[in-house]
């Protein structure tokens, strides 16, 4: 599994990047910041696929 794009949440805006570069949505999100970043990432998952959020808390 590869990674198409890494987003630096301290220097870039999630919503802007995701809307511009992935207008149809994304297939996989690895998000470990939480809060509004998590909500934005979850809402950016491509709507045509079934998806189940998986999370691990340590």
N, C-alpha and C positions, 0 to 999 in steps of 0.2 A: 504494500500500500504506500502510495506516495502522497505528497502534499502539493497542491497547486498554488497555495497562497498563504502566507503567514501575515496576520494583522497585529501590529503593535498597538495595543489599546491605549498606551500612554501618548502616542504620537499621531494616531490615525482614528478616524471616526468609523466605527463598525457599520452603522446604517448606510453611510455614503459609499463605502467600499463594496459592501454586499449588493446594494442596488445597482451600482455601476458595473461591477465586474461579473456579477452572477444574477442577472435579471430574472432567470427562471427559478432560482433557488439553488441550494447546495445539497449534496447527498449526505455528507458527514460533517459533523462539527465536533471539534475537541475544544472545550471551553472550560477553563479552570479559574476564571476571575470571579464569576457570580454576579448577583444583582442585576442591574439593567443590561449588562453585557450578555448574561445568560438568556434573558428574555428576547433580546434582539437576535441572538444566534438561533434560538429555538424557532422564532418566527420566520427565519430565513430558509428553513428546510424546504426543499422542493415539495410542493403540494400534491403532485401526482403520485408520490410514493407513500406507501404505508410506512410509518416510523414509530419506533418505541424509544423514548429517551432512556438511556442507561447512565447511571451515575454511581460513583464510588466515593465514599467519604472515609477519610482516614483520621 
